[in-house]
Amino acid sequence: MPTTFSTGDTKFRFTNPLENPYRTNDKAVTVSGVVPKDTVEYITVNGFRLKKFTPKSTTWYYYANTGYDTMKEGFNLYEIRFYGPDDTLITAQAFTIIKEGSTVSGE
């Protein structure tokens, strides 16, 4: 049985998917969450700064997608880092997507 991780604390929590690790055979998954208002200046996922996150807002999202090479077959670990003013790291969380092989009909 795989280890199940928390989907975040009460202030910094994932809202989609609710399972962590998350298993899928989809080619794309939107990972999203909430943060306290007026707290977070920017967010990075595996070093990539989220461009559409508005500073001090309360919601964020990240597209894990095989077409953009941000998700591959198998185990995908995402480190989400939340930063405050002056590049101060507030907290970091891990999210895992297990991408299972997609079945192709007619084979």
C-alpha positions as MATLAB code, in Angstrom:
seq = 'MPTTFSTGDTKFRFTNPLENPYRTNDKAVTVSGVVPKDTVEYITVNGFRLKKFTPKSTTWYYYANTGYDTMKEGFNLYEIRFYGPDDTLITAQAFTIIKEGSTVSGE';
ca = [
       0.000    0.000    0.000;
       1.529    3.377   -0.969;
       2.071    6.066    1.607;
      -0.579    8.767    1.513;
       0.584   12.300    2.200;
      -1.367   15.168    3.666;
      -2.984   17.451    1.120;
      -1.681   20.450    3.018;
      -2.383   22.231    6.236;
      -5.458   24.369    6.858;
      -3.839   27.561    5.517;
      -1.919   26.142    2.550;
      -3.981   23.310    1.134;
      -4.583   21.524   -2.133;
      -8.125   21.760   -3.479;
      -7.641   19.557   -6.544;
      -6.918   16.666   -6.719;
      -7.830   15.792   -3.158;
      -5.718   12.605   -3.113;
      -1.964   12.830   -2.639;
      -0.515   10.796   -4.298;
      -2.972   11.075   -7.181;
      -3.235    8.274   -9.750;
      -4.383    8.994  -13.278;
      -4.099    7.890  -16.874;
      -5.102   11.351  -18.126;
      -2.590   13.342  -20.184;
      -3.180   16.509  -18.138;
      -3.982   17.263  -14.498;
      -4.690   20.659  -12.962;
      -3.234   20.860   -9.459;
      -4.745   23.741   -7.492;
      -4.828   25.094   -3.987;
      -5.554   27.935   -1.640;
      -3.290   30.162    0.446;
      -3.984   32.847    3.080;
      -4.992   36.238    1.641;
      -2.266   38.931    1.572;
       0.486   36.415    2.411;
       2.053   34.920   -0.722;
       3.994   37.005   -3.252;
       4.779   34.149   -5.630;
       4.741   30.369   -5.966;
       7.148   27.984   -7.680;
       6.557   24.397   -8.765;
       9.810   22.470   -9.271;
      11.573   25.799   -9.759;
       9.035   27.133  -12.297;
       7.452   30.386  -11.156;
       3.677   30.433  -11.666;
       3.061   33.341  -14.022;
      -0.711   33.539  -13.556;
      -0.638   33.720   -9.741;
      -1.584   37.218   -8.596;
       0.522   38.314   -5.588;
      -1.392   38.253   -2.270;
      -4.351   36.402   -3.834;
      -5.828   33.223   -2.371;
      -5.905   30.640   -5.191;
      -3.329   29.084   -7.502;
      -3.132   26.346  -10.104;
      -0.524   24.402  -12.074;
      -1.009   22.322  -15.214;
       0.836   19.017  -15.195;
       0.721   17.940  -18.831;
       2.469   15.242  -20.843;
       2.392   17.498  -23.927;
       4.463   20.145  -22.112;
       6.744   17.553  -20.509;
       5.615   18.618  -17.027;
       4.258   15.102  -16.407;
       5.727   11.787  -17.538;
       4.683    8.160  -17.291;
       5.207    6.850  -13.775;
       6.071    8.808  -10.650;
       5.964   12.637  -10.792;
       6.974   14.607   -7.709;
       6.159   18.315   -7.544;
       7.694   20.586   -4.935;
       5.476   23.616   -4.416;
       7.159   26.549   -2.655;
       5.303   29.576   -1.337;
       7.233   32.837   -0.994;
       6.459   36.031    0.879;
       8.025   39.491    0.676;
      11.775   39.728    0.054;
      11.881   36.192   -1.409;
      11.242   34.676    2.030;
      10.203   31.013    1.853;
       6.958   30.663    3.852;
       6.429   26.931    3.389;
       6.926   24.119    0.906;
       4.766   21.113    0.105;
       5.127   18.017   -2.040;
       2.499   16.690   -4.412;
       2.754   13.411   -6.314;
       1.019   12.342   -9.508;
       1.359    8.733  -10.586;
       0.765    8.706  -14.332;
      -0.358    5.258  -15.380;
      -0.133    4.054  -18.968;
      -3.059    5.017  -21.106;
      -4.814    2.263  -22.981;
      -5.322    2.578  -26.706;
      -8.375    0.858  -28.127;
      -8.067   -1.363  -31.164;
      -4.735   -2.957  -30.245;
];
